[in-house]
């Protein structure tokens, strides 16, 4: 069975890796219908993702490295589970 990119990224996120990058998160969230919110400061450290229906996920964009911290991964997993997406 061949896994889709969404399934691979979901499995990777759920494994709580120490090298999950912000761009991987952006790709995964787009598969769930989220995009960076208009007016969200993409150059700043706080980024909002929206599903276009008023639901938001907010995260500090990691810098200078692009790797998310474990607490951020845990928060994202919990948020996606609350929404019934995982």
Rosetta blueprint (number, residue, H / E / L):
1 X L
2 X L
3 X L
4 X L
5 X H
6 X H
7 X H
8 X H
9 X H
10 X H
11 X H
12 X H
13 X H
14 X H
15 X L
16 X L
17 X L
18 X L
19 X L
20 X L
21 X E
22 X H
23 X H
24 X H
25 X H
26 X H
27 X H
28 X H
29 X H
30 X H
31 X H
32 X L
33 X L
34 X L
35 X E
36 X E
37 X L
38 X L
39 X L
40 X L
41 X L
42 X L
43 X L
44 X L
45 X L
46 X E
47 X E
48 X E
49 X E
50 X E
51 X L
52 X L
53 X L
54 X L
55 X L
56 X E
57 X E
58 X E
59 X E
60 X E
61 X L
62 X L
63 X L
64 X L
65 X L
66 X L
67 X E
68 X L
69 X L
70 X H
71 X H
72 X H
73 X H
74 X H
75 X H
76 X H
77 X H
78 X H
79 X H
80 X H
81 X H
82 X H
83 X L
84 X L
85 X L
86 X L
